Amino acid sequence: MNNTITLTAPATANANRWMIIVTVMMLAILEVLDSTIVNVALPAMMSSLGASQGEITWVLTSYVVASAIVLPLTGFLSNVIGRKNFLFICAAGFMLSSLFCGISNSLVEMVIFRIIQGACGSSLIPISQTLLRETFPIEEQGKAMAIWGLGILAAPVFGPTLGGFITEHTTWRWVFYINLPFCALSLFMIGWVIPKVQAIKQKIDVLGLILMIIGIASLQIMLDKGNDEGWFQSNYILTLAATATFCLTYLIVRCLKSTSPIIQLKLYTNRNFMLCSLMMLLFCGTIFSFITLQPIMLENYFGYSAIAAGMAMAPLGIASATGMLIASRLMYKVKVKYILMTALMIASIGMWHQCHASLNASTSYFIVSNCLIGLGMGFFFVPLSTYVFATLNNKDIGEASGLFSYARMLGTSIGVSLITTLASQVTQISWHDLTAHITSFNPNVTAWLNAQNLTSMNATAVMRLSNAVATQSGILGFLAAFKTLAIILLLQIPIALSLKSVKLSSEKAIHADH
């Protein structure tokens, strides 16, 4: 069965378009980098800001919560304020909040300015996608997305390494100060190359806005603090879950019934947009969980330094860049659904290889896994980021970009939270199982003690056995998490194959088959 889908070529494909890529890429990299680079600097911030280990995590949580609240509002705010004006405000706000984060002397000050930074930075990526979609004709968007995507994927990979280098050689404050010259340059570029789009008057659904802020904030805090608080054993988490469920359910009903909703949830009636958003949520949940867990495993159990762990992960970024460049050309010759299927298979093979690592694994072992996963990332993100908007009307692209980016953030939050919990629980179970076998009646224990010239009553023997059990159980927890991620990647293949096939071209009449 065939049906006709109308796509129009962007009207702003002009001589400045490559300068637009540089501008939006620089802003998007700053936002993604800032969400990861700070992690490494937290220990140094603790003593400087007088915060405990539990309190300092609000530096991360505040940024994520603010970003999550503003992201779905990107299309609405772009229309009301005007896209160029909104982008300028976001960049200026990000620059000033970075400055004030750097000079903060208390945790309260830091959290306040991180909230502003997260709110201002959140819309940079969806606005970037909208501008690329409108600036480049559809047949060139793969190339544009590939160049833009290099920074988006490289930033979270190299962010922790850069953060460690800055913290080690200067002070944690430079993690924020490094943003200032790039933001200043981007403000100049925005004024020079970004086309002005007239603002559109829209009615503000105040109740819907309040429900969205409370609901999303509760959801994000629950995901961020759930593992630390013991999930639903905590009244705090139960309260957050109940609040998020009530507010978001009411919001969904309100948005579907309203003629001027705060969020255009009706966009999800577009099958391709809905499926692409779901795939983005699941894929980011798996990939960024892996990016979060692998350096922790390498540093805690394999004795890597932060720099060495970063170098072991570098092939992930290099392979993803290679995959993007290949996919940007391939997507116009091969159906996107088949490229996405290939990407998921390659990434799952790399993840499966990762989940069989042992204590004797060399750096090259992890590099192989990272190359395969990175190649899958590159093959996945460029086609999906182009394809997700292919069947939408141009007037809906801004709103859709915000929702699509929120799928990335929500997927990452859910994935990291749940997979970290899984790794922690498997570690505890494995520790109990292994400890049960540490007895004088176990011939393996006796053989190990004899090889060490120790006895079971020796304090050194007890300490070494305890360390060995802790290390082995910890690794088993991480490997179980990686195996789960590999399975989740494979389960996305049927979703990819159920996408409609749309020819990516700027012709006005495009035929798509089911």
C-alpha positions, 0 to 999 in steps of 0.5 A: 500500500502506498501513500503520499507524504508531502515534504518541503525543502527548507527556505533558508538554505543560504550561503551562511548555512555552514556558519549556522552549523558552527554556531549551533554545534558550539552551543549544543556541545557546551550544553552536553559537555556541561552535563557530564564534565561537572561529575568529576569535579564534585569531590573538589567542590565538597570542601570548597562549598562546605557540602557533604557527599549527599548534598553535593549531588544536588549540583547535578540534580538541579541542572537535570531537573531544570533542563527536563522542565524547560525542554518540552517547552522549547517549541512554545517559548520559541514561538512566543519569544521568537526563535532567534531571541530565545536562542540569544537569551538561552546562550546569554543566560548559560554564559552568565550562570556559568560565570556565577557557578564559577564564583559561587562560595556556598552550595545554595548559590551553586544550586541556584545558578545550576538551575538557571544554567540547566534551564538556559542550556536545555533548549540549545539542542532542540533549537539546533535541530530545528535550525538545521532542519530549516537551513539544509535541504532534506538531501543534505541534512544527513551530512549536516546532522553528522557534523553536528552530531560529532560534538553531541556524541563526543562531548559525553565521552570526553567530558569526564576526562576533560573535567578530570584534567581541569580539576587536576591541573587548575581548580574546579571553577574552571569547569565553568569558566571554560564556557565563557569565551565560547558563549561570548563567541556564540552570541556574536554568531547568533546575531550575525548568521541566525535568521530572525523568525517572527514571534507567534502569539500563543495563549499560556495554559497556566495550570498546564504549566504548573502541572508540567513543572511539578510533575517533571521535577518530581519525576526527575528527582525520583529517578536521580535519588531513587537508588540512594533512597532505596526506591519505594522503601522510602516515603520520600520517593513514594511521595515523589512518585505519587506527585509525578503520576498525578500531575503528569496524568492530569497534564496529559488529559488536559493537553489532549483536550485543550485547543491551546495546550502547553505541550503538543502531545498530539504530535505523537499521533504521527507514527514515525515521530512516536516510534522514533522518540521511543527508540531515542528514549530506549537507545539513550537509556542503554548507551549513556548508562554504559558511558556512565558505568564503564569508567566507574568499573575501570577506575574502581576494579581495574585500577585505571586512572581517570585519564586512562579510563578516558583514553580507553573510552576515546575509541567510542567517540572516534568510532561514532564519528566514523559511523556518522559519516558513513550513515550520512551518505548511506541513508539516502541509498538504503532504507533508514529502518535497515540502517537502524537495525544494523546499528542496533545489532552492531551496538548489541554485539559490542555490549555483549562482548563487554559483558564477558570481561574478566579481571585479566582483560586488557585495554584492547579488550575494552577498546574493541567493545567501545569501537563496536558500540561507538560505530552503532551509535554513529549509525543510529543517531544521524538517520534517526535525528533526520528521519524523526521530522521527515513526516511532520509539518514544518510548523511542528518541527520546533515543538517536535525538537523539544519533545524529541530531545526530552526523550533523550534526556528522560531515557538517559535519566531512567536508564542510568537510574535503573541500570545503576540500581541493577548493578548495585543489587547484583553486586550485593547478591553476588557478594553474599553468594561468594561469601558463602563459599569462603569456608575452610572446607572449600578446597579452592579456598585452601589451595588459594591460602596455600599459594599465598603461604597464609592460613585462614586465621591470618588477618592478612588472609582475611583482608585479601579474601575480603578484597577479592570477593568485593572486587569479583562481586562488583565486576559481576554487578557491572557485567550483569548490567551490560548484559541487560543493556545488550538485550534492550538494544536487540529488543529495539529492532522490531520497533525499527522495522515497523517504521514507515519508509520515507524517501529523504528528498526535497521533492514535493511529492514523496512516496512512502510504503508501509 
